[in-house]
Amino acid sequence: MGFHAFDVSLEMIAAVKPVIQRVATKNRAHADQMMRAASSVPLNVSEGSQRTRRDRQHHYRIAAGSARELRAALRVAQLWDYVDGSIVESVDGISDKQLALLWGLTKP
């Protein structure tokens, strides 16, 4: 699939995977929620790419919501001292890129 938002969503998962693995050693439930949010992004981007009109935008909005949920979960993990701020910041760049792409896709 050559769709750029999908490719970036996979890059985001690769970037956050070691963070989730670290969080899992401290709080398994939090890590699971992070993993589900991260997985939701490429799944909804992929599904949305095959839909039309409002249905397409709906899937892109879900993907954006999941990306934002993942960012929030990273901040919460940082505040609980599961990971340090530099690790969270390392994921922010790819997360920003993903959210920018999704923002563009949700506009009519």
C-alpha positions in Angstrom: 0.0 0.0 0.0 1.6 3.2 -1.1 -0.6 5.5 0.9 1.6 7.9 2.8 -0.5 8.2 5.9 -0.5 4.4 6.2 3.3 4.2 5.9 3.7 6.9 8.6 1.3 5.1 10.9 3.6 2.0 10.6 6.6 4.2 11.4 4.8 5.5 14.4 4.2 2.0 15.7 7.9 1.1 15.2 8.9 4.2 17.1 6.5 3.6 20.0 7.0 -0.2 20.3 10.1 0.0 22.6 8.3 2.5 24.7 5.2 0.3 25.1 7.5 -2.6 26.0 9.1 -0.6 28.8 5.7 0.6 30.1 4.5 -3.1 30.1 7.1 -3.8 32.8 5.4 -1.2 35.0 1.8 -1.3 34.1 0.5 -4.0 31.7 -3.0 -2.5 31.4 -1.6 0.9 30.4 0.7 -0.7 27.8 -2.2 -2.7 26.4 -4.2 0.5 25.9 -1.2 2.1 24.2 -0.8 -0.8 21.9 -4.5 -0.8 21.0 -4.5 2.9 20.3 -1.3 2.6 18.2 -2.8 -0.4 16.2 -6.0 1.5 15.6 -4.3 4.2 13.5 -3.1 2.1 10.5 -6.1 -0.1 10.6 -8.5 2.8 10.3 -6.3 4.6 7.8 -6.3 1.5 5.7 -10.1 0.9 6.0 -10.8 4.6 5.3 -8.7 4.5 2.1 -11.2 2.1 0.6 -14.3 4.0 1.7 -16.1 7.0 0.1 -17.2 10.4 1.2 -18.2 10.8 4.9 -17.5 7.2 5.7 -13.9 7.7 4.6 -13.5 10.8 6.7 -15.1 9.0 9.7 -12.3 6.4 9.6 -9.6 9.0 9.3 -11.1 10.9 12.3 -11.1 7.6 14.3 -7.4 7.2 13.3 -6.6 10.7 14.5 -8.4 10.2 17.8 -6.4 7.0 18.3 -3.2 8.9 17.5 -4.1 11.5 20.1 -5.0 8.9 22.6 -1.6 7.3 22.1 0.1 10.7 22.7 -2.0 11.2 25.9 -1.0 7.7 27.1 2.6 8.5 26.5 2.3 11.7 28.6 0.5 9.8 31.4 3.2 7.1 31.3 5.8 9.8 31.7 4.0 11.4 34.7 3.8 8.0 36.4 7.6 7.6 35.8 7.2 4.6 33.6 9.4 6.3 30.9 11.4 9.5 30.9 10.6 12.6 28.9 13.3 12.1 26.3 11.7 8.9 25.2 8.3 10.5 24.9 9.9 13.4 22.9 11.5 10.9 20.5 8.1 9.7 19.5 6.5 13.2 19.2 8.0 14.0 15.7 6.5 11.0 14.0 3.3 11.5 16.0 3.0 15.2 14.8 3.6 14.1 11.2 0.9 11.5 11.5 -1.6 13.9 13.0 -0.9 16.5 10.3 -1.6 13.9 7.6 -4.8 12.8 9.2 -5.9 16.4 9.7 -5.6 17.0 6.0 -7.5 13.8 5.2 -10.4 14.7 7.4 -11.1 18.0 5.6 -13.6 17.8 2.8 
